[in-house]
Amino acid sequence: MIRCMKTPFRASKETIDHLFQCNRISGEVWNRCLELAKEAHLKTGKWITKSALQKGTKGIFPLHSQSVQAVCHKYLFARDAALKARKAGYKNKYPYKRKKHFNTKWANNGFKFFENGKIQLSMGDFEGKRQTPLILWIKELPKGPIKEIELIFDRQLQLSIAYEDGQEVKGNSFVNRSAIDVGEVHTIAAVAENGENVLIIGRKIRSIHRLRNKKLAELQRKMSKCTKGSRQWKKYNRAKRYVLSKSNRQLQDALHKTTKQFVDWCIENEVKEVAFGHVDGVQRNTSHRRKRKGVRRRTTNQKLSNWSFGKVYAYLTYKLGATGMSINKYDESYTTQQCPCCSKKRKVSSRNYACTCGYSNHRDIHGASNFFAKTFYGEIKVLDFSLKSTKYLRIA
């Protein structure tokens, strides 16, 4: 399986400066892609092809040819993703923003590794001359064949190394199915076919988001009173980057722990297939502002923007796949509103769902149960099995 390792490195000051320059040049490559795409569309009315894009960026930048091609591929991926979203009814924009920096990537023959932790990054040929490779060292090499290296910035320059860990996907003889209802208060609410159900509390993730938003708002207010580019403005901007970097690491750690707990629960209950709600774009149709006691607040948008359902799905995809389990997205519309007994629809504001027909259940377990029925039975109805007592899990 492909794994990724982010690691700091040691290098001379000259090499560090050259690496910063590489990311600036990659930004120029991105801007060149935007220009070529615009020119092609104005002339022909069609999108620029992959071969034309690579031809238009070949030999004019002092980078390895594969590094230049990697930027072109990212542009094409962003363009195709925007097209897919627009076809789905969303108002996504095609890539248009110019960049000052862009991550530089080395693949295949663009690098060499040595046993003492030394890494040699090739800069390729430029103007008929072979450029001097960049030398740097890391503390520990990944255990497996290296696929590619990406130069990233997280408070400092770091390397993101993709490698093959040599592990094969494990097989299993599990037969149960499960459905997940993702949320903000409870990151994961799940129901399994054997009657087991679990709630993984996400209050820590929510608290990290709220503290980050509070700190960023405070810094932004201070920056608005300074002249852009001044010494004090730069000081606040560094503090802003620190807050973002620290909170991102905290959120990543919390989400990894949350998804690990769910995978362990699936193994314990012999789950073979997991259904995940298709909630992409749910925050796009919310109102921008909401009045409450004469004060305008963007509460709904902030809550939905803090909802990390995309990362939860991404983490579960490879963690469940490594153990032989599958996860797929399905439509979950009205699963939290409809009663499985009388089919009436109602919205609730409390943590419990109660219907006039006498049915009641925890709101998130109710949503997961209805989602299970809609996915695997074809309609929202009472489950063919009885639910056991709910298991609560909390990340440390």
Secondary structure, 3 states (H helix, E strand, C coil): CEEEEEECCECCHHHHHHHHHHHHHHHHHHHHHHHHHHHHHHHHCCCCCHHHHHHHHCCCCCCCHHHHHHHHHHHHHHHHHHHHHHHCCCCCCCCCCCCCCCCEEEEHHHEEECCCCEEEECCCEECCEECCCEEEECCCCCCCCEEEEEEEECCCEEEEEEEECCCCCCCCCCCEEEEEEECCCEEEEEEECCCCEEEEECHHHHHHHHHHHHHHHHHHHHHHCCCCCCHHHHHHHHHHHHHHHHHHHHHHHHHHHHHHHHHHHHHHCCEEEEEEECCCCHHHHCCCCEEECCEEECHHHHHHHCCCHHHHHHHHHHHHHHCCCEEEEECCCCCCCECCCCCCECCCCCCEEECCCCCEEEHHHHHHHHHHHHHHCCCCCCCCCCCCCCEEEECC
